[in-house]
Amino acid sequence: MLFNHILPFVALVSLAVPIFAAPIEPNLALDSEELKIECDKTYTELEDILDRKGIGLPIDAEAEAKIVNLKALCTPVERTESKGSVAAVFLAVQSELDTLKQKIEAVMAGPIGSIEKQVGEMMNKVHAEVGQLKAEIRSFIGAEPSVVYGNPAGGTQLTNDELVKVIHTFLSHVSHLEETVKNVSGYTFTSAQQNIRKDILAVKKTLGIISSEVADGVANMILLASMGPSASA
């Protein structure tokens, strides 16, 4: 639905909203579960708008106002205590994926006949982790910079470059994982792989809403990496 390949962040552009687009107030009458459902619904409704933004097409003032409303509706209240920061969420999922990658590599080195089924099952676990990341990152829409740039280790908050590096490292790990299993096939594996790619794109879009500076920074880092070491010299 959302993604066919793990694309560079170059497709992400700033989602800055005009000051005249007044946001709605969060619906304080909704409980946490109802608010999550409403946020997910609103986010889904905005996917086409975000797609247009992502490829550089103009959107009207009403569409811009909807983005503001999404931020207002889904401003996190409880997340700061349980999820910490954007970096913390990415690092936690990366740790889980690194463990799964080691298991996948062990299976890939084993008998050919057992690879497809076992890797397919493990890729479903990878998808579960990435799906969790997608849900948790959405909770940062509308968060204060002190939360977005929170340092998982405590102390001084991360700079934009430091947070960008965390996210870029995570995406690199996902790409390396895909490279490891590039010759595997089978329905279970292919379905999981496609779902992972869809969720990664959704994460990228959400980052563009949370902070265009972060999204642009990751885009630049991926672009430089694709050009080789000489590009950053």
Contacts in CASP RR format, 6 or more apart in sequence:
PFRMAT RR
TARGET T0000
AUTHOR 0000-0000-0000
METHOD contacts of the structure
MODEL  1
MLFNHILPFVALVSLAVPIFAAPIEPNLALDSEELKIECDKTYTELEDIL
DRKGIGLPIDAEAEAKIVNLKALCTPVERTESKGSVAAVFLAVQSELDTL
KQKIEAVMAGPIGSIEKQVGEMMNKVHAEVGQLKAEIRSFIGAEPSVVYG
NPAGGTQLTNDELVKVIHTFLSHVSHLEETVKNVSGYTFTSAQQNIRKDI
LAVKKTLGIISSEVADGVANMILLASMGPSASA
1 198 0 8 1.000
2 47 0 8 1.000
2 198 0 8 1.000
2 199 0 8 1.000
2 201 0 8 1.000
2 202 0 8 1.000
2 205 0 8 1.000
3 194 0 8 1.000
3 197 0 8 1.000
3 198 0 8 1.000
3 199 0 8 1.000
3 200 0 8 1.000
3 201 0 8 1.000
3 202 0 8 1.000
4 194 0 8 1.000
4 197 0 8 1.000
5 197 0 8 1.000
6 171 0 8 1.000
6 174 0 8 1.000
6 175 0 8 1.000
6 178 0 8 1.000
6 197 0 8 1.000
6 200 0 8 1.000
7 201 0 8 1.000
7 204 0 8 1.000
8 219 0 8 1.000
8 222 0 8 1.000
8 223 0 8 1.000
8 226 0 8 1.000
9 171 0 8 1.000
9 204 0 8 1.000
9 215 0 8 1.000
9 216 0 8 1.000
9 217 0 8 1.000
9 218 0 8 1.000
9 219 0 8 1.000
9 221 0 8 1.000
9 222 0 8 1.000
10 219 0 8 1.000
10 222 0 8 1.000
10 223 0 8 1.000
11 54 0 8 1.000
11 55 0 8 1.000
11 204 0 8 1.000
11 219 0 8 1.000
12 54 0 8 1.000
12 204 0 8 1.000
12 205 0 8 1.000
12 207 0 8 1.000
12 208 0 8 1.000
12 212 0 8 1.000
12 215 0 8 1.000
12 216 0 8 1.000
12 218 0 8 1.000
12 219 0 8 1.000
13 53 0 8 1.000
13 54 0 8 1.000
13 56 0 8 1.000
13 212 0 8 1.000
13 215 0 8 1.000
13 216 0 8 1.000
14 208 0 8 1.000
14 212 0 8 1.000
14 215 0 8 1.000
14 216 0 8 1.000
15 50 0 8 1.000
15 53 0 8 1.000
15 67 0 8 1.000
15 208 0 8 1.000
15 209 0 8 1.000
15 212 0 8 1.000
16 212 0 8 1.000
17 64 0 8 1.000
17 65 0 8 1.000
17 67 0 8 1.000
17 68 0 8 1.000
18 61 0 8 1.000
18 64 0 8 1.000
20 61 0 8 1.000
21 61 0 8 1.000
21 64 0 8 1.000
21 65 0 8 1.000
21 67 0 8 1.000
21 68 0 8 1.000
22 65 0 8 1.000
22 68 0 8 1.000
23 65 0 8 1.000
23 68 0 8 1.000
23 69 0 8 1.000
23 71 0 8 1.000
23 72 0 8 1.000
24 69 0 8 1.000
24 72 0 8 1.000
24 73 0 8 1.000
25 72 0 8 1.000
26 35 0 8 1.000
26 72 0 8 1.000
26 73 0 8 1.000
26 74 0 8 1.000
26 75 0 8 1.000
27 35 0 8 1.000
27 38 0 8 1.000
27 73 0 8 1.000
30 38 0 8 1.000
32 78 0 8 1.000
35 73 0 8 1.000
35 74 0 8 1.000
38 73 0 8 1.000
39 70 0 8 1.000
39 73 0 8 1.000
39 74 0 8 1.000
39 138 0 8 1.000
39 141 0 8 1.000
40 138 0 8 1.000
42 66 0 8 1.000
42 69 0 8 1.000
42 70 0 8 1.000
42 73 0 8 1.000
42 74 0 8 1.000
43 70 0 8 1.000
43 74 0 8 1.000
43 138 0 8 1.000
43 206 0 8 1.000
45 66 0 8 1.000
46 66 0 8 1.000
46 67 0 8 1.000
46 70 0 8 1.000
47 205 0 8 1.000
49 59 0 8 1.000
49 63 0 8 1.000
49 66 0 8 1.000
49 67 0 8 1.000
50 205 0 8 1.000
50 209 0 8 1.000
52 58 0 8 1.000
52 59 0 8 1.000
52 63 0 8 1.000
53 59 0 8 1.000
54 205 0 8 1.000
67 209 0 8 1.000
70 141 0 8 1.000
70 209 0 8 1.000
71 141 0 8 1.000
71 142 0 8 1.000
71 209 0 8 1.000
72 142 0 8 1.000
74 138 0 8 1.000
74 139 0 8 1.000
74 141 0 8 1.000
74 142 0 8 1.000
75 141 0 8 1.000
75 142 0 8 1.000
75 143 0 8 1.000
76 139 0 8 1.000
76 140 0 8 1.000
76 141 0 8 1.000
76 142 0 8 1.000
76 143 0 8 1.000
76 147 0 8 1.000
79 139 0 8 1.000
79 140 0 8 1.000
79 143 0 8 1.000
79 147 0 8 1.000
80 143 0 8 1.000
80 147 0 8 1.000
83 89 0 8 1.000
83 136 0 8 1.000
83 139 0 8 1.000
83 140 0 8 1.000
84 147 0 8 1.000
84 150 0 8 1.000
84 152 0 8 1.000
85 147 0 8 1.000
85 148 0 8 1.000
85 149 0 8 1.000
85 150 0 8 1.000
85 151 0 8 1.000
85 152 0 8 1.000
85 158 0 8 1.000
86 137 0 8 1.000
86 140 0 8 1.000
86 148 0 8 1.000
86 149 0 8 1.000
86 150 0 8 1.000
86 163 0 8 1.000
86 166 0 8 1.000
86 167 0 8 1.000
86 210 0 8 1.000
86 214 0 8 1.000
87 149 0 8 1.000
87 150 0 8 1.000
87 151 0 8 1.000
87 152 0 8 1.000
87 158 0 8 1.000
87 162 0 8 1.000
87 163 0 8 1.000
87 166 0 8 1.000
88 150 0 8 1.000
88 152 0 8 1.000
89 133 0 8 1.000
89 136 0 8 1.000
89 137 0 8 1.000
89 140 0 8 1.000
90 133 0 8 1.000
90 166 0 8 1.000
90 167 0 8 1.000
90 170 0 8 1.000
91 152 0 8 1.000
91 166 0 8 1.000
91 170 0 8 1.000
93 129 0 8 1.000
93 130 0 8 1.000
93 132 0 8 1.000
93 133 0 8 1.000
93 170 0 8 1.000
94 169 0 8 1.000
94 170 0 8 1.000
94 173 0 8 1.000
96 129 0 8 1.000
97 126 0 8 1.000
97 129 0 8 1.000
97 130 0 8 1.000
97 173 0 8 1.000
97 174 0 8 1.000
97 177 0 8 1.000
98 173 0 8 1.000
100 122 0 8 1.000
100 125 0 8 1.000
100 126 0 8 1.000
100 129 0 8 1.000
100 177 0 8 1.000
101 173 0 8 1.000
101 176 0 8 1.000
101 177 0 8 1.000
101 180 0 8 1.000
103 122 0 8 1.000
104 119 0 8 1.000
104 122 0 8 1.000
104 123 0 8 1.000
104 177 0 8 1.000
104 180 0 8 1.000
104 181 0 8 1.000
105 180 0 8 1.000
107 114 0 8 1.000
107 115 0 8 1.000
107 118 0 8 1.000
107 119 0 8 1.000
107 122 0 8 1.000
108 115 0 8 1.000
108 119 0 8 1.000
108 180 0 8 1.000
108 181 0 8 1.000
108 184 0 8 1.000
115 184 0 8 1.000
116 184 0 8 1.000
116 185 0 8 1.000
116 186 0 8 1.000
116 189 0 8 1.000
117 188 0 8 1.000
119 181 0 8 1.000
119 184 0 8 1.000
119 189 0 8 1.000
120 184 0 8 1.000
120 186 0 8 1.000
120 188 0 8 1.000
120 189 0 8 1.000
120 192 0 8 1.000
121 188 0 8 1.000
123 181 0 8 1.000
123 188 0 8 1.000
123 189 0 8 1.000
123 192 0 8 1.000
123 193 0 8 1.000
123 196 0 8 1.000
124 188 0 8 1.000
124 192 0 8 1.000
126 177 0 8 1.000
126 192 0 8 1.000
126 196 0 8 1.000
127 192 0 8 1.000
127 195 0 8 1.000
127 196 0 8 1.000
127 199 0 8 1.000
130 174 0 8 1.000
130 196 0 8 1.000
130 199 0 8 1.000
130 200 0 8 1.000
130 203 0 8 1.000
131 199 0 8 1.000
133 199 0 8 1.000
133 203 0 8 1.000
134 199 0 8 1.000
134 202 0 8 1.000
134 203 0 8 1.000
134 206 0 8 1.000
137 203 0 8 1.000
137 206 0 8 1.000
137 207 0 8 1.000
137 210 0 8 1.000
138 206 0 8 1.000
140 147 0 8 1.000
140 148 0 8 1.000
140 206 0 8 1.000
140 210 0 8 1.000
141 206 0 8 1.000
141 209 0 8 1.000
141 210 0 8 1.000
142 210 0 8 1.000
143 210 0 8 1.000
145 157 0 8 1.000
145 211 0 8 1.000
146 157 0 8 1.000
148 163 0 8 1.000
148 210 0 8 1.000
148 211 0 8 1.000
148 214 0 8 1.000
149 157 0 8 1.000
149 158 0 8 1.000
149 159 0 8 1.000
149 160 0 8 1.000
149 163 0 8 1.000
150 157 0 8 1.000
150 158 0 8 1.000
151 157 0 8 1.000
151 158 0 8 1.000
158 166 0 8 1.000
160 211 0 8 1.000
160 213 0 8 1.000
160 214 0 8 1.000
160 217 0 8 1.000
161 217 0 8 1.000
163 214 0 8 1.000
164 214 0 8 1.000
164 217 0 8 1.000
164 218 0 8 1.000
164 221 0 8 1.000
165 221 0 8 1.000
167 207 0 8 1.000
167 214 0 8 1.000
167 218 0 8 1.000
168 218 0 8 1.000
168 221 0 8 1.000
168 222 0 8 1.000
168 225 0 8 1.000
171 200 0 8 1.000
171 218 0 8 1.000
171 222 0 8 1.000
172 225 0 8 1.000
174 196 0 8 1.000
174 200 0 8 1.000
178 193 0 8 1.000
181 189 0 8 1.000
181 193 0 8 1.000
204 215 0 8 1.000
207 214 0 8 1.000
207 215 0 8 1.000
207 218 0 8 1.000
208 214 0 8 1.000
208 215 0 8 1.000
224 231 0 8 1.000
224 232 0 8 1.000
END
